């Protein structure tokens, strides 16, 4: 009963996301443009878009992927929206990949790796609070997760506030990095 009640919100949110994405590119990929990396900015700003926007942030992609997965599962449990579910699965399959640097960590946006310490660890969303990437992911994906946590640790905690330490501890724990989790 609870899921049936909440499903309307799942659908409304997903309908918004799909409208925001628009049509796929010439390769059939869906992109999030403009895309936000929570409270992050870069200089110089992009003409017409400012310093806080980019393409395919790992934060936005993680939220959309997770929302798609949960809405697909809810529609299966409730046995509704079968035709839409097939479209959602196609979208999930063709959503742009996470932006990963040549050094193997999540970037804030596609092609942008910031360095300054910041209280929001939004590029780590797919690890936590998202649930898509963890120590039991495929070896290649788990390596990206660990590299991403190490990159944020290397930035230092100068920009952190209280919640940043808990967020980092959860990310490190999810990646099986016990000492790093404990230190935070």
Phi, psi and omega in degrees: 000318179298314180298317179300320180293316183283339185302326179302320178290320176305310182297315181299317179295317180293321177301320177297310181304315183295318177296322179295320181294315185077202185284156176288163177284186183295345178259005180084009181269142175261137182235152174256106181221124352287159184229147186252137167248104194319117178058016177266154174211161181223155177234139001283155178293158176281127179306127179084349183238339181087191186264349187256011183232154177200206181240130172054061175293146178297331177297305181295318179298320179296316179297314181295315179302312181296319179296318176299312181301316181289323179290321176300313180296318179297319180293329176291314180299316182277351181055051177224162175057044182299318180294316178296322181302319178298320177294320179295321178296320177296317178298313179301317180295328185253011176290142180309146178289162175300141176286119181237131181291168176295341177272358172092027177235161177295134174266160176295312174226167176303118178084006183229116174243110178277161181242329186301137176297139182213152183290333179267125180258038188305327177297342179271006182310318181299341177270310178199132012279354173296170184233012187284326185241130184204178184298339180262008175293173176305153182306320180295316181290318179298324178296318177298318178300312180295316178300323180293317177297314180299322179298315180293323176296322180293333177295334183090174185250017181305323182269001184287154165241183185309313184291338182298321182293318177295320179298313180295319178301317180294318178298312181298317179298317180297332179269006178077022183258077189299314183296318180293322178297313181298320181296335181263000000 
